Amino acid sequence: MTNQLDPHVFVLFGATGDLAKRKLFPGLYKLAAAGRMPDEYAIIGSGRHSPGTDDEFRDHIGEVLRDAVDDADDAVLRDLLSRLTFQTSDADDGTDLAGAVKQAREKLGSETKTLIYLSLPPKAMQSMIGMLGREHLADDARVVVEKPFGTDLESSRELDAALKDVVDESQVYRIDHFLGKEAVQNILAIRFANGLIEPAWNRSHLESVQIDVPEELTIEGRGSFYESTGCFRDMISTHLCQVLGFVAMEAPVHLDEASVRNEKSKVFAAMRPLDPERVVFGQYEGYRDEEGVDDDSKVETYVALEAFVDTERWQGVPFYLRTGKALAATRRTVTLTFRTPPAGRFGEQAPNRLVLELTDDPEFGVHLRTKRPGPDLEMMPLDFHVAIADEDTEDTPLEAYERLLLDVMRGDQTLFTRADEVDRLWEVCQPVLDAPPNPLPYERGSWGPTEALELPGGTGWWLPDGS
Ligand code: BG6
């Protein structure tokens, strides 16, 4: 397969880090295997410490890819690795890197685009952006910035100002990989393409919305990252709020980048700043024994909270967000709970629910009530669950990073967050950062602290399989 993409030089900061290993190199490999990479490209990994010679670096990434990708194709792998080099750089000195990028661009021709991927912790981001500016590395580049964007309102504004000194907003791709998930984009399709659903998606029909992302994994060797970030910044101010933006937005006039991002941004503008009294933090037992974690750490590994979007559509409808590590199950589930028709005729009935599973194999479910077949007028649940990929076996969904890397190459910012969204989300989250709840201990493999389980009151937390 050939494609229309210009030649590219990828500059990957954090090339020996965890994200590069788990997502970025596998994403690039899968794009290459599917014929979706440009015909001509080079990848320059960069970081403070050299991983050895270029050949040693290639061997290392080759192993990483064989581990990460089932049945990696040798020819695709060899071709990708042959385009890979490493150049050390740091915030004070990027001269050699600038030389390497210049050389690679010259080799690939005048149409070459530079894509700079900053997979760096928040504290390293700003100074590295300064270096990009001094070395003119970003002058006409697309710059991908990994989340979290800063650590609070003030630092995110500083980071944004540093970025704007060097590049224009049109060059910035703030990545939140949840937006690259097939199923998250499907929220818009399910909502706005279905006459059955669209008219009911509001306060008149819905009692509550739940965005639930429990994870079984622990912080798994990411102790020092978690100590400086915590679950609230890692997951809530980013992924879960972005999903909320898709669930709550008004219909965009068009599906282009400006319209979609404008509508999402309006949701955040209307979000009520979080009330710390309605936020529960938890920390799993044993977290303090993880490598890189303080013995008396107060960092949260679990958050459950209530949020409100004060628009005509959503006034008074609580959004319950929950996520945490070392929990009983791994899910990415959005549940809309409907108001029940006036009670009486059929006795008390569990409410109808519409469920979106935001997994790599997205599922869509509807939970209704119906009459039990037979002589009496008894009620019973009627649940439909459809695995969407089973309905179309032609195409396989792209993994989130794969999709988003492709979008950067195509210059499409729709699924990337804009500066004003990030700024507003920090404003919404700042009351919790100013008065963080004390993290309550919870057992590994549980659903978190009891206080969190009680947060939604009578509605309770709910997952389709009854967990
Ligand atoms: C990352 C977080 O951004 O997203 C992790 O840093 C989290 O803590 C992960 O586990 C979840 O992503 P996914 O793609 O597995 O849903």
Residues whose N, C-alpha, C, O or C-beta is under 5 A from the ligand:
A	BS01	BG6	D234
